[in-house]
Amino acid sequence: MILARLLTPADFGIVTMVTTFSLLLRSFGQNGFTELILQREELTDPLVSNLFWINLGIATILTLAFASSGPLLALFYHNSAVVQVTEGMALTIGIGSLGYIHSALLQRAMHFKTTAIIGFAAYVLQVIISIALAIAGWHYWALVWGSVTQTAAVAAGGWLMCRWMPSRPRRAAGTGSGFKFAMKVYWHFAFAYMTGNTDNLLVGWRFGAHALGFYKKAYDLFVMPQTQLLSPISGVAVRTLSRVSRDREQFQRYFLRAISVLALVGMGVGADFALVGGDLIRFLFGPGWEEAGRIFTLFGPGIGIMLLYNTHGWIHLSIGRPERYFRWGVMEFVFTVTLFLLALRWGPSGIALAWTISYFLLMFPGLWYAGKPIGLEMGPVFAVIWRFFVASVGAACGTVLIIRAMPHLVTAPGASSALVRMVAVSFVFFGLYIGGVIALHQGLKPLSETVSLLHDLLPERTVSRTFPADFDGEEALAIPVWGEEAK
């Protein structure tokens, strides 16, 4: 909210031009080695140490290569400012690699509260640095150094809270197979990332930094439910589903319970955002960002489906089938980018609509393909989802009819009026939505299950105070966590 008033859409657009590429390289190790450490039943200190050094070595090479690629990116985007921004953002690749293994070990030991605190503290520090530099007139450099600060804070927090120290590289059983597993996961992530960022590439190339700034702010709000809801529980989900992956019925029961909660929250939030998207942007970012609001309203209907679709990764990883995860990523990339190219003629709004359509078309095929090896049935999945979808559509239509009966509220200008309108629309919508959910389920079961699951996820119920003894005749992997005795 503050940065949008201190910086221009072009400032955000220039940085996005670079992060479209840098985040892909920065995620090497975070996506791959993390899933390996979470999914693997047996883990040894030599193996984890080897993974750390492999990750650091490759990240160093990627840092140097990306830092030297600035002139090529500037030529592609026709913007000379990209050169120095590329050099600055390259630092996040090498710095980030220092903390990925430590963060994965904390998640494996079920210290999710600790990793959440680290991430939140790093984000707060990023915002403080970015705002201070923006006030000082650093323009897009405020965003660059904020990102570098955030990356360094996460790595430092991982080392501080998980005081595991890597030993020297040596021969260790499972290094080769583990690296292959991690690379398959990363290649899927790479295709999924390219799917999720080709839109930035096309908008920046075709329409310039200013249009990209509008689009990026709308997209950031679109994926916020995923980053704030789905991402934090993914580690819990993969670790839990991995433990029951040999029991199809229990696996399906756990999975259906999880997507029931995501459908309840996601369908409601998505439909509400579609109704209040323009006002939300106006209130958050102030005048001058109206185009981002128009784009965001096209993203809103896809939020709930996006949350449900992305759970297909939980299935692939928990049953240990990264090769299928990779194949689906290739197919997803081809399909979604084709939609982007078809929609490009309508500008950033067309790209936003293409995103929403792609999630609706890919959700059930993606879940079916992921669950095929374990026999996950789509009938029960559909039975869980459809009532929430119908309730959200019905509540949205009812809300539009009710609000239109109050023309003074609809046409009132200004940020304060936008806030009042948002509150009024959301209040009416969620009242109708919850009523629809209760009516279609003929009771309070979905609401009580959501409350129960949230209770199960409380830190004192999930944080393991001992690390499982899962070592196979080699030296034990001690995971000392700040304030606790290593087990």
Long-range contacts (C-beta under 8 A, 24 or more apart in sequence): 1-284, 1-285, 2-131, 2-134, 3-127, 3-130, 3-131, 3-134, 3-142, 3-143, 4-217, 4-284, 4-285, 4-286, 4-289, 5-285, 5-286, 6-131, 6-134, 6-135, 6-142, 7-134, 7-139, 7-140, 7-142, 7-143, 8-139, 8-210, 8-213, 9-209, 9-210, 9-211, 9-212, 9-213, 9-214, 9-217, 9-288, 9-289, 9-292, 10-209, 10-210, 10-213, 11-139, 11-140, 11-142, 11-143, 11-213, 12-140, 12-143, 12-212, 12-213, 12-216, 12-217, 13-204, 13-208, 13-209, 13-210, 13-211, 13-212, 13-213, 13-216, 14-79, 14-81, 14-82, 14-85, 14-140, 14-209, 15-85, 15-89, 15-140, 15-143, 15-144, 15-147, 16-200, 16-204, 16-212, 16-213, 16-216, 17-73, 17-77, 17-79, 17-82, 17-85, 17-200, 17-204, 17-209, 17-212, 18-73, 18-82, 18-85, 18-86, 18-89, 19-89, 19-147, 20-197, 20-200, 20-201, 20-204, 21-66, 21-69, 21-73, 22-66, 22-86, 22-89, 22-90, 22-92, 22-93, 23-193, 23-197, 24-190, 24-193, 24-194, 24-197, 25-62, 25-63, 25-66, 25-93, 26-92, 26-93, 26-96, 26-151, 27-186, 27-189, 27-193, 28-55, 28-58, 28-59, 28-62, 28-93, 28-97, 28-186, 29-55, 29-58, 29-59, 29-96, 29-97, 29-100, 29-101, 29-182, 30-96, 30-100, 30-103, 31-185, 31-186, 31-189, 32-181, 32-182, 32-183, 32-184, 32-185, 32-186, 32-189, 33-100, 33-101, 33-104, 33-182, 34-100, 34-103, 34-104, 34-107, 34-235, 35-181, 35-182, 35-185, 35-238, 35-317, 35-322, 36-178, 36-181, 36-182, 36-185, 37-101, 37-104, 37-105, 37-107, 37-108, 38-104, 38-107, 38-108, 38-235, 38-238, 38-239, 38-242, 38-317, 39-181, 39-238, 39-242, 39-317, 39-318, 39-320, 40-174, 40-178, 41-470, 42-174, 42-470, 42-471, 42-472, 43-108, 43-470, 43-471, 43-477, 44-172, 44-173, 44-174, 44-471, 44-472, 44-474, 44-475, 44-477, 45-167, 45-474, 45-475, 45-476, 45-477, 45-478, 46-167, 46-170, 46-171, 46-172, 46-474, 46-475, 47-172, 47-173, 47-174, 47-175, 47-178, 48-101, 48-105, 48-164, 48-166, 48-477, 49-166, 49-167, 49-168, 49-169, 49-170, 49-172, 50-169, 50-170, 50-172, 50-175, 51-101, 51-175, 51-178, 51-179, 51-182, 52-101, 52-166, 53-166, 53-169, 54-179, 55-97, 55-100, 55-101, 56-97, 56-98, 58-97, 59-93, 59-94, 59-96, 59-97, 60-94, 60-97, 62-93, 62-94, 63-90, 63-91, 63-93, 63-94, 64-90, 66-90, 66-93, 76-205, 77-204, 77-205, 77-209, 79-208, 79-209, 81-140, 85-140, 85-141, 85-144, 88-141, 88-144, 88-145, 88-148, 89-144, 89-147, 89-148, 91-148, 91-151, 92-147, 92-148, 92-151, 95-148, 95-151, 95-152, 95-155, 96-151, 96-154, 96-155, 98-155, 98-158, 98-159, 99-154, 99-155, 99-156, 99-157, 99-158, 99-159, 100-158, 101-166, 102-155, 102-158, 102-159, 102-161, 102-162, 102-164, 103-154, 103-158, 103-162, 105-162, 105-164, 105-479, 106-158, 106-161, 106-162, 106-479, 106-481, 107-235, 107-239, 108-239, 108-467, 108-479, 109-464, 109-467, 109-479, 109-481, 110-236, 110-239, 110-462, 110-463, 110-464, 111-161, 111-162, 111-463, 111-464, 111-481, 112-232, 112-235, 112-236, 112-459, 112-462, 112-463, 113-459, 113-463, 114-161, 114-481, 115-235, 116-232, 117-157, 118-153, 118-154, 118-157, 118-158, 118-161, 119-154, 121-153, 121-157, 122-149, 122-150, 122-151, 122-153, 122-154, 122-157, 123-150, 125-149, 125-150, 125-153, 126-150, 126-153, 160-482, 161-481, 161-482, 162-479, 162-480, 162-481, 163-480, 163-481, 163-482, 164-477, 164-478, 164-479, 164-480, 172-474, 173-472, 173-474, 181-322, 184-322, 184-323, 184-325, 184-326, 185-317, 185-322, 185-325, 185-326, 187-326, 187-329, 188-316, 188-322, 188-325, 188-326, 188-328, 188-329, 189-329, 190-329, 191-326, 191-329, 191-330, 191-332, 191-333, 192-329, 192-332, 192-333, 194-333, 194-337, 195-329, 195-332, 195-333, 195-336, 195-337, 198-336, 198-337, 198-340, 199-340, 199-351, 199-354, 199-355, 202-340, 202-341, 202-344, 202-351, 203-348, 203-351, 206-344, 207-347, 207-348, 211-347, 211-348, 212-348, 214-289, 214-291, 214-292, 214-295, 214-348, 215-292, 215-295, 215-348, 215-351, 215-352, 217-281, 217-285, 217-289, 217-292, 218-281, 218-292, 218-293, 218-295, 218-296, 218-299, 218-348, 218-352, 219-299, 219-352, 221-273, 221-277, 221-280, 221-281, 221-296, 221-299, 222-296, 222-299, 222-300, 222-302, 222-303, 222-306, 222-352, 222-355, 223-306, 225-265, 225-266, 225-269, 225-270, 225-303, 225-306, 225-307, 226-306, 226-307, 226-310, 229-262, 229-265, 229-266, 229-307, 230-262, 230-307, 230-310, 230-311, 233-258, 233-457, 234-313, 234-314, 236-457, 236-462, 237-311, 237-314, 237-318, 238-314, 238-317, 238-318, 240-318, 241-314, 241-315, 241-318, 241-319, 242-317, 242-318, 242-319, 242-320, 245-318, 245-319, 245-320, 245-374, 248-374, 248-375, 248-376, 251-318, 251-374, 251-376, 252-376, 252-377, 252-380, 255-311, 255-314, 255-315, 255-376, 256-380, 256-381, 256-384, 257-449, 257-453, 258-311, 258-314, 258-453, 259-308, 259-311, 259-381, 259-384, 259-385, 260-384, 260-446, 260-449, 260-450, 261-449, 261-450, 261-453, 262-304, 262-307, 262-308, 262-311, 263-304, 263-307, 263-308, 263-384, 263-385, 263-388, 263-389, 264-388, 264-437, 264-446, 264-447, 264-450, 265-304, 265-307, 265-450, 266-303, 266-304, 266-305, 266-306, 266-307, 266-308, 267-304, 267-388, 267-389, 267-391, 267-392, 267-433, 268-304, 268-388, 268-392, 268-395, 268-429, 268-430, 268-433, 269-303, 269-304, 270-300, 270-301, 270-302, 270-303, 270-304, 270-305, 270-306, 270-392, 271-300, 271-301, 271-304, 271-392, 271-393, 271-395, 271-396, 271-429, 271-433, 272-300, 272-396, 272-425, 272-426, 272-429, 272-430, 272-433, 273-299, 273-300, 273-303, 274-300, 274-301, 274-396, 275-300, 275-396, 275-399, 275-400, 275-425, 275-426, 275-429, 276-421, 276-422, 276-425, 276-426, 278-418, 279-418, 279-419, 279-421, 279-422, 279-425, 280-418, 280-422, 282-415, 282-418, 283-415, 283-418, 283-419, 283-422, 286-415, 291-348, 294-349, 295-348, 295-349, 295-352, 296-352, 298-349, 298-352, 298-353, 298-356, 299-352, 299-355, 299-356, 301-356, 302-355, 302-356, 302-357, 302-359, 302-360, 304-388, 304-389, 304-392, 305-356, 305-359, 305-360, 305-363, 306-359, 308-363, 308-367, 308-385, 309-359, 309-362, 309-363, 309-366, 309-367, 311-367, 312-366, 312-367, 312-369, 312-370, 313-370, 315-367, 315-370, 315-371, 315-374, 315-376, 316-370, 319-373, 319-374, 321-373, 324-369, 324-370, 324-373, 325-370, 328-366, 328-369, 328-370, 332-362, 332-366, 335-361, 335-362, 336-362, 387-437, 387-440, 387-441, 388-437, 388-446, 390-436, 390-440, 391-433, 391-436, 391-437, 391-439, 391-440, 392-433, 392-436, 394-432, 394-436, 395-429, 395-430, 395-432, 395-433, 395-435, 395-436, 396-429, 398-428, 398-432, 399-425, 399-428, 399-429, 399-432, 402-428, 403-428
